[in-house]
Amino acid sequence: MRLSKMCVPYFRSTDVGSVPTRKPSWRIAVAIAMTAGLAACSANETENLGQIGAVSGYFGGVVADEPRAVRNARDVLSAGGTAADAAVALYATMTVTKPSVAGIGGGGVCVVHDRATKKVEVLDFWPRPGTRTGSDQTPTTIPTVPRGLYALSARYGRLQWGSLISAAEQYARLGVPVSRSLVKDIEANRARIEASPALRATFMPDGKMLEVGDRIRAVNLAALLTSLRVKGPGEFYSGALGADIANAVTAAGGTLTADDMRTYRPQWKTATEVKVGNETLYLAYPPRSNTGASVISEGGELADILNRYLADIASGSEAAQAGAGRSGFVVVDRAANAVACVTTMNKPFGAGLGADAFGLNLAAGDANMISTPLMGPALMVNPFVWEYYYGIAGTGTPAGATKQIATMAEDLIGTGAASGVSMNSDGASSVNVIKCLEGTPPHPESCQFLADPAGGGMAGTR
């Protein structure tokens, strides 16, 4: 039997055949046994890396708008994965279980904190329009998710890429019960689904809308996920598969070329920073406005930038974002690494057009729908000891951004700080939060995992 599996020390005080000159003290023997036992238990965790339950005790947590995606991300954390690993698994799962706001043909943006490298940066893979080659084409976008998630995994992941995709692949191939979260989106977008043959085939089989508990299968998407799991994103973008996808999208009337696929790269960017006491808040995108009315009157630098975001919403220049199909999630692991992301299909369920043979529905490429969110994801950490304090992500619509601003003001400035903020009802308004206001890792008991009921998701932690 292997020592690392049993966590039971075994030792010998003398070599075989030797004659001890002195009998060792029992205290020394106990000390050696305890040291060996601890080493064995430590080795056991490493040996079981990638297996659910490899991490004992607190392993972090996740909040998102889709329950099964949360469960898969939680399993990744339990298996010793980093926050980045869990974020990849969560997004991949949502491409099957909540394709209204997340898809292989969609995109997103993440703020990422890595404690070991003492770094916070933004991974931007927001979908951009594909190249128009005809006058009567439906505007679609370049699918940015595979390279976006792979970049996150490659830089900050610990587990193998393929293991993070496998649950989503199985869901797509074998089917998975539809959640209340997805049904809510289906009901809200019935007219769009009925108007699109591709969407109708998936979400209205036999002419009937899917209901909670019905099974949804996407066999063609499963095959695409298999390719991504086995080959990575290289073949998807630069190989024959990428060319075939581009040709299929063009044939269906969308805007995408093989050159669009080959040349696309996600971008690592510097976050927008705001001091909040001893901590720093890192934001994915700066406000569009240079100034804003003092709606939030206290809070110094934080109040100033939140007021500028409110000015963006009040200007009405991004009113079309009320119809955006987006979702936000936050993940933190036991080492205080964290990821906060916003996912998007631009419109709910995307363009309703893509490469059906590959199970690929692209994000909408309409000029008024491709803008970055009015409020992106954010993380707050201490830049001296790199402890995690706060993470928030939402839909970024006028309603979602307003709720996120109000939540941040109340949480980070103080009760009543958002009393002057007029709530907005334009668009989906789910906002998910993980707050550890005493700091983690030293105080994980202070962490609160708050999933917004408006999103129909849940929180997963231990």
C-alpha positions in Angstrom: 0.0 0.0 0.0 1.1 3.5 -0.7 2.0 5.8 2.1 0.4 8.9 0.5 -2.9 7.1 0.2 -3.1 5.9 3.8 -1.6 9.0 5.6 -0.2 6.5 8.2 3.5 6.9 8.9 5.9 4.0 8.8 9.4 4.3 9.9 12.4 2.2 11.1 14.9 3.5 13.7 17.9 1.5 12.2 19.0 0.1 8.9 18.4 -3.6 8.2 21.1 -5.7 9.7 22.7 -2.9 11.7 23.1 -2.9 15.4 21.7 0.1 17.2 24.1 1.7 19.7 21.4 3.5 21.4 17.6 3.0 21.7 15.8 6.1 20.4 13.6 8.1 22.7 9.9 7.5 22.3 9.3 11.2 22.0 11.7 11.3 19.0 9.8 8.4 17.5 6.5 10.1 17.9 7.8 13.4 16.4 9.2 11.5 13.4 5.9 9.7 13.0 3.9 12.9 13.1 6.2 14.6 10.5 5.9 11.6 8.2 2.2 11.5 8.6 1.8 15.2 7.7 4.0 14.9 4.7 2.1 11.9 3.6 -1.2 13.7 3.9 0.2 16.7 1.9 1.4 14.3 -0.8 -2.0 12.7 -0.9 -3.6 16.0 -1.9 -1.1 16.5 -4.7 -1.5 12.9 -5.9 -5.3 13.3 -6.0 -5.2 16.6 -7.9 -8.0 16.7 -10.4 -10.2 14.3 -8.3 -13.3 15.8 -6.6 -12.6 15.9 -2.9 -8.9 16.3 -3.3 -9.1 19.5 -1.2 -10.2 19.1 2.4 -11.8 21.9 4.3 -12.5 25.3 2.7 -11.8 25.5 -1.0 -13.4 28.8 -2.0 -16.6 29.3 -3.8 -18.6 30.5 -6.8 -21.7 32.5 -7.6 -23.4 32.5 -11.0 -26.8 32.5 -12.8 -27.0 28.8 -13.7 -27.0 26.1 -11.0 -25.4 23.3 -12.9 -22.5 25.5 -14.0 -22.0 26.5 -10.4 -21.9 22.8 -9.3 -19.3 22.0 -11.9 -17.2 25.0 -11.0 -17.5 24.0 -7.3 -16.3 20.4 -8.2 -13.2 21.9 -9.9 -12.3 23.9 -6.8 -12.8 20.7 -4.7 -10.5 18.9 -7.1 -7.7 21.4 -6.4 -8.3 23.6 -9.4 -7.7 27.4 -9.3 -10.3 30.1 -9.7 -9.3 30.3 -13.3 -9.9 26.6 -13.8 -13.3 26.8 -12.2 -14.2 29.9 -14.3 -13.3 28.0 -17.5 -15.4 25.0 -16.5 -18.3 27.3 -15.5 -18.3 29.2 -18.8 -18.0 25.9 -20.8 -21.0 24.4 -18.9 -23.1 27.5 -19.5 -22.6 27.1 -23.3 -24.9 24.1 -22.9 -27.1 24.9 -19.9 -27.6 28.7 -20.4 -26.9 29.4 -24.1 -29.1 32.5 -24.0 -26.2 34.4 -22.5 -23.1 32.3 -23.0 -22.0 30.3 -26.0 -18.9 29.1 -27.9 -19.9 31.7 -30.5 -20.1 34.4 -27.8 -17.6 36.2 -25.8 -16.8 37.9 -22.5 -14.5 39.9 -20.2 -12.8 38.8 -16.9 -10.9 40.5 -14.2 -8.3 38.0 -12.8 -6.4 38.1 -9.5 -3.4 35.8 -9.1 -1.9 36.0 -5.6 1.4 34.1 -6.4 2.4 36.6 -9.1 0.9 39.6 -7.2 -1.0 40.6 -10.3 -4.5 41.7 -11.3 -5.3 42.0 -15.0 -8.2 42.0 -17.5 -8.8 39.3 -20.0 -10.9 40.9 -22.8 -12.5 38.5 -25.3 -15.6 40.6 -26.0 -17.0 39.5 -29.4 -16.2 41.7 -32.4 -18.0 41.8 -35.7 -17.0 39.5 -38.5 -16.1 40.7 -41.9 -19.0 41.6 -44.2 -18.7 40.1 -47.7 -22.2 40.7 -49.0 -24.8 43.4 -48.7 -27.6 41.2 -47.5 -25.8 39.4 -44.7 -27.0 39.2 -41.1 -24.3 40.7 -38.8 -22.6 38.1 -36.6 -19.4 38.1 -34.6 -16.1 36.2 -34.4 -16.5 33.4 -31.9 -14.0 34.5 -29.2 -14.7 32.1 -26.3 -12.4 29.1 -27.1 -9.2 31.3 -27.3 -10.4 33.4 -24.4 -11.0 30.5 -22.1 -7.8 28.8 -23.3 -5.8 31.9 -22.5 -7.2 32.0 -19.0 -6.4 28.3 -18.4 -2.9 28.6 -19.9 -1.9 31.5 -17.8 -3.6 30.9 -14.5 -4.9 27.3 -14.5 -3.6 24.3 -12.7 -5.7 21.4 -14.1 -5.6 20.0 -17.6 -7.6 21.9 -20.2 -9.5 18.8 -21.4 -10.8 18.0 -17.9 -12.4 21.5 -17.7 -14.4 21.0 -20.9 -15.5 17.4 -20.3 -18.6 18.0 -18.2 -20.0 20.5 -20.7 -19.3 18.0 -23.5 -21.2 15.2 -21.6 -24.1 17.5 -20.9 -24.3 18.4 -24.6 -24.0 14.7 -25.8 -26.3 13.0 -23.3 -28.7 15.8 -22.5 -29.3 17.8 -19.3 -32.5 18.9 -17.5 -33.4 22.5 -18.3 -33.0 24.8 -15.4 -35.5 27.5 -14.2 -32.9 30.1 -15.1 -32.9 29.0 -18.8 -36.7 28.6 -19.0 -37.0 32.2 -17.8 -34.9 33.4 -20.7 -36.8 31.2 -23.2 -40.1 32.6 -22.1 -38.8 36.2 -22.3 -37.6 35.7 -25.8 -40.3 33.5 -27.3 -40.8 35.7 -30.4 -37.1 35.6 -31.3 -37.0 31.9 -30.9 -40.0 31.3 -33.0 -38.6 33.5 -35.8 -35.3 31.6 -36.0 -35.3 28.0 -37.4 -32.0 27.2 -35.6 -33.3 28.4 -32.2 -36.7 26.9 -32.8 -35.2 23.4 -33.4 -33.3 23.6 -30.1 -35.7 25.3 -27.7 -39.1 24.4 -29.3 -38.8 20.7 -30.2 -42.0 19.5 -31.7 -43.3 23.0 -31.6 -43.5 23.2 -27.8 -41.4 25.4 -25.6 -39.0 23.6 -23.2 -40.1 23.6 -19.6 -38.2 23.1 -16.3 -36.9 19.5 -16.2 -37.1 18.8 -19.9 -33.9 17.5 -21.3 -31.9 19.6 -23.7 -29.4 17.9 -26.0 -26.9 19.5 -28.5 -25.2 16.6 -30.3 -23.4 18.8 -32.8 -22.2 21.1 -30.1 -20.9 18.0 -28.2 -18.8 17.1 -31.2 -17.4 20.6 -31.3 -16.6 20.5 -27.6 -14.9 17.2 -28.1 -12.7 18.8 -30.7 -11.8 21.6 -28.4 -11.1 19.2 -25.5 -8.8 17.0 -27.5 -7.1 19.5 -29.9 -7.5 22.8 -28.0 -8.6 25.9 -29.9 -5.9 25.8 -32.6 -7.9 23.7 -35.1 -11.0 25.7 -34.3 -9.3 28.9 -35.5 -6.5 28.1 -37.8 -7.2 24.6 -39.1 -9.6 23.0 -41.5 -12.3 23.2 -38.9 -12.1 27.0 -38.7 -12.3 27.3 -42.5 -15.4 25.0 -42.5 -17.1 27.0 -39.8 -16.5 30.3 -41.6 -17.8 28.8 -44.9 -20.9 27.5 -43.1 -21.6 30.8 -41.4 -21.3 32.6 -44.8 -23.6 30.1 -46.4 -26.2 30.7 -43.7 -26.0 34.4 -44.3 -23.7 35.5 -41.5 -20.6 37.6 -41.4 -17.4 35.6 -40.8 -14.3 34.7 -42.9 -11.5 32.2 -42.4 -9.2 35.2 -42.0 -11.3 36.5 -39.1 -10.9 33.2 -37.4 -7.1 32.9 -38.0 -6.2 36.4 -36.8 -8.4 36.6 -33.7 -6.6 36.9 -30.4 -7.9 37.7 -26.9 -6.2 40.7 -25.2 -4.7 40.9 -21.7 -5.1 44.5 -20.5 -4.4 46.7 -17.4 -7.4 47.1 -15.1 -8.8 50.5 -14.1 -7.7 51.0 -10.5 -9.5 52.8 -7.7 -8.2 53.1 -4.1 -10.7 52.0 -1.4 -9.0 52.5 2.0 -6.1 50.1 2.1 -7.4 48.1 -0.7 -7.6 48.6 -4.5 -10.7 48.0 -6.7 -9.9 46.7 -10.1 -12.5 47.4 -12.9 -12.7 45.8 -16.3 -13.6 49.0 -18.2 -13.3 52.7 -17.3 -16.5 54.9 -17.4 -17.2 56.5 -20.7 -18.0 59.8 -19.0 -15.3 62.1 -17.6 -17.5 63.5 -14.9 -20.9 62.8 -13.2 -23.4 64.3 -10.9 -22.7 63.7 -7.2 -25.5 61.1 -6.8 -23.3 59.2 -4.4 -21.9 62.0 -2.2 -19.5 60.2 0.1 -16.8 57.7 -0.6 -14.0 59.8 -2.3 -12.4 58.3 -5.3 -14.8 55.3 -5.4 -17.9 57.6 -5.3 -16.4 59.7 -8.1 -16.0 56.8 -10.5 -19.4 55.3 -9.6 -21.0 58.6 -10.3 -19.3 58.6 -13.7 -20.8 55.2 -14.5 -24.2 56.5 -13.5 -23.7 59.4 -15.9 -23.0 56.9 -18.7 -26.4 55.2 -18.0 -28.2 58.6 -17.7 -26.9 59.8 -21.0 -29.0 57.2 -22.9 -26.3 56.7 -25.5 -26.2 53.0 -24.7 -30.0 52.5 -24.3 -29.9 49.5 -26.7 -28.0 47.6 -24.0 -31.3 47.0 -22.3 -31.8 44.2 -24.8 -28.4 42.5 -24.1 -28.1 38.8 -23.4 -25.4 38.7 -20.6 -24.6 37.1 -17.3 -22.0 37.6 -14.6 -20.2 35.3 -12.2 -17.4 35.4 -9.6 -15.1 32.6 -8.4 -12.5 32.6 -5.6 -10.3 29.7 -4.5 -8.8 29.0 -1.1 -5.5 30.7 -2.1 -7.4 33.9 -2.7 -7.0 33.8 -6.5 -10.2 35.2 -8.0 -11.9 35.6 -11.3 -15.0 37.9 -12.1 -16.5 37.7 -15.6 -19.3 38.9 -17.7 -20.4 36.6 -20.5 -22.4 37.7 -23.6 -24.2 36.7 -26.7 -24.9 40.4 -27.3 -28.6 39.6 -27.8 -30.3 36.9 -25.8 -29.7 33.6 -27.7 -27.3 35.5 -30.0 -27.9 36.1 -33.7 -29.9 32.8 -34.0 -27.5 32.0 -36.9 -24.2 30.3 -37.2 -22.8 26.9 -38.3 -25.6 24.5 -37.4 -23.6 21.4 -38.4 -21.1 22.4 -35.7 -23.7 23.3 -33.1 -22.4 26.9 -33.2 -24.7 29.9 -32.7 -22.9 33.2 -33.0 -23.3 36.3 -30.9 -25.3 39.1 -32.6 -23.2 41.6 -34.5 -25.6 44.5 -34.7 -23.8 47.8 -34.4 -25.9 48.9 -31.4 -25.4 45.6 -29.6 -21.6 45.0 -29.7 -20.7 47.7 -27.1 -18.9 46.7 -23.9 -21.1 46.7 -20.8 -22.1 49.8 -19.0 -20.5 48.3 -15.9 -18.1 45.4 -16.2 -16.8 42.9 -13.5 -14.7 44.1 -10.7 -12.4 42.7 -8.0 -11.0 44.3 -4.8 -7.8 43.1 -3.2 -5.1 44.4 -0.9 -2.1 45.2 -3.1 0.4 44.9 -0.2 -0.4 41.3 1.0 -2.6 40.4 -2.1 -5.6 39.2 0.0 -9.0 39.0 -1.6 -11.8 41.2 -0.3 -14.6 41.6 -2.9 -15.8 40.5 -6.3 -18.9 41.5 -8.3 -20.3 40.9 -11.8 -23.6 41.4 -13.4 -25.4 41.9 -16.7 -24.1 45.4 -17.4 -27.4 46.5 -18.9 -28.9 49.9 -17.7 -30.8 48.0 -15.0 -27.9 45.6 -14.2 -25.3 48.4 -14.1 -27.4 50.6 -11.8 -28.0 47.7 -9.4 -24.2 46.8 -9.5 -23.3 50.5 -8.7 -25.8 50.6 -5.9 -24.6 47.3 -4.4 -20.9 48.4 -4.5 -21.8 51.7 -2.9 -23.6 50.0 0.0 -21.0 47.3 0.4 -17.8 49.4 0.0 -18.8 52.9 1.2 -21.4 52.2 3.8 -25.1 51.6 4.5 -27.2 54.4 2.9 -24.5 55.4 0.4 -26.7 54.4 -2.5 -29.9 56.1 -1.1 -29.8 58.7 -3.9 -29.4 56.2 -6.7 -32.6 55.7 -8.8 -33.0 52.1 -9.8 -33.4 51.4 -13.5 -35.7 48.7 -15.0 -34.3 48.6 -18.5 -32.9 45.1 -19.1 -31.9 42.1 -17.1 -30.6 43.0 -13.7 -28.8 40.1 -12.1 -25.7 40.9 -10.0 -23.6 38.3 -8.2 -21.2 39.0 -5.4 -18.5 37.3 -3.2 -17.4 39.5 -0.4 -14.8 38.7 2.3 -14.5 42.1 3.9 -12.0 40.8 6.6 -9.8 39.4 3.8 -9.0 35.9 2.7 -7.1 33.7 3.0 -6.6 34.8 6.7 -10.4 35.1 7.3 -12.3 32.8 4.9 -15.1 32.7 7.6 -15.9 36.3 6.7 -16.8 35.4 3.1 -20.4 35.7 1.9 -21.5 34.2 -1.4 -24.5 36.0 -2.8 -26.3 34.8 -5.9 -28.9 37.2 -7.1 -32.4 35.6 -7.2 -33.1 37.6 -10.3 -30.7 35.4 -12.2 -32.1 32.1 -11.1 -28.6 30.8 -10.2 -27.0 29.8 -6.9 -23.8 30.0 -4.8 -21.6 27.0 -4.2 -18.9 26.8 -1.5 -17.4 24.9 1.4 
